[in-house]
Amino acid sequence: MTPAEQKMAFLFSLRSRGITDKTVLTAMEKVDRAAFIRGTFADRAYEDTPLPIASGQTISQPSIVALMTQALDVQPRDKVLEIGTGSGYQAAILAQLARRVYTVDRYATLVSQAQALFNDLGYHTITAILGDGTRGLPEQAPFDRIILTAAAEDPPSPLLAQLRVGGIMVLPVGQSDTVQTLVKVHKTENGLDYEELRASRFVPLMAGLGKDN
């Protein structure tokens, strides 16, 4: 299969899994997932499957990235916070849609690799930060959108506090040893509205900094 055929099949796969937002599909088309996968797994970049990356983490399957991005409903002037930089792929997708993206990870190796990749690829609106994702990024708050790529038992209260009224948070909720649920949280003047999206499985959200392998 040629690269062009691979990309067509990739986009068709996303549409067949319920991704209908044209701006999200365009962003998924523009960002080459292969650039975010090192070594022997690079030739599987267009498969709809999670793949291993450094520090014992994974790059999420594209349909989940697209689904979470679609649910986040990012607008062109939005400032977005991502918890769990990982490979940097999700942040690169968000950068196609938002004004500014801040992404936090607990692993120094992932942060340095992702920031170098963002610089190489010209994603100058993304800033990768080494930090404890459970605390968010209060110095840059409030955020219009917040996305977590690690599962919490409940939406973390520091992150909810950093979400502006009218903002949206998307995250997997559930205990680490069970199947989790992707949840969309809409912060209103009257409180929080929750919408369950689908079952999922992510690594657990951990406090503190990680020790790189």
C-alpha positions, -999 to +999 in steps of 0.1 A: +000+000+000+014+034-010+016+062+016-013+080+000-034+048+001-024+043+037-036+078+046-069+073+028-075+040+046-065+057+079-091+085+074-118+061+063-111+040+095-116+072+116-149+080+099-161+045+104-155+048+141-177+079+144-152+108+138-173+132+118-159+166+127-141+179+095-116+200+115-105+170+135-102+148+104-081+175+087-059+177+118-055+140+118-046+140+081-020+168+086-001+152+115+021+122+105+018+097+134+049+080+121+070+110+132+060+103+168+070+066+168+106+055+171+122+022+160+106-010+149+070+002+153+072+031+129+058+010+100+027+004+120+019+041+125-013+040+105-028+010+123-055+018+147-037+004+177-017+017+207+020+013+204+049+013+229+071+044+234+098+054+258+095+053+296+071+023+296+043+044+281+022+041+249+010+062+221-028+060+220-047+045+191-056+072+165-094+066+168-092+074+206-071+105+199-096+116+173-126+108+196-111+127+225-102+157+203-137+157+188-153+157+222-130+185+234-145+208+207-114+230+205-119+265+191-093+286+173-087+310+202-085+283+229-057+277+253-054+240+260-038+220+287-028+184+281-018+161+310+003+132+297+025+144+268+037+109+259+049+109+223+036+144+216+011+131+190-021+143+208-005+177+214+004+180+177-032+173+168-045+199+193-020+225+179-038+223+146-070+235+163-060+257+192-042+290+198-018+276+224-011+241+238+006+234+271+015+197+277+028+183+310+044+149+316+061+133+346+089+117+325+119+139+316+128+117+286+093+121+270+092+159+276+126+164+260+119+142+230+085+157+224+098+193+227+126+185+203+101+170+178+078+200+181+107+223+173+118+201+143+082+200+129+075+237+134+049+233+162+058+266+179+025+270+197+032+239+219+052+240+252+061+207+268+068+209+306+082+184+331+058+183+360+032+166+382+001+164+360-022+160+390-015+196+399-021+210+364-004+242+355-018+269+377+006+296+365-010+294+330-046+290+342-074+293+334-077+270+304-104+268+278-099+231+274-081+204+294-074+168+282-059+139+302-043+109+286-041+090+318-069+077+339-080+092+372-105+078+397-122+111+396-116+143+377-088+160+397-100+190+416-069+211+409-076+206+371-112+214+374-103+246+393-080+256+363-108+251+338-126+283+330-164+285+332-177+273+298-147+251+294-145+214+286-124+186+301-121+152+285-105+123+305-106+086+312-122+079+346-118+047+365-095+025+386-063+014+369-071-023+370-105-020+354-119-008+321-123+030+323-148+053+308-140+084+287-159+113+302-166+148+289-169+174+317-185+208+309-180+235+335-210+258+338-219+286+361-241+262+379-216+234+383-203+204+363-221+185+336-208+150+328-212+129+296-199+094+292-184+087+258-172+051+257-151+025+274-114+029+273-081+018+288-053+042+297-023+041+321-032+055+355-026+092+364+003+093+389+013+120+412+049+132+413+077+129+387+085+095+371+118+077+370+128+071+334+138+036+324 
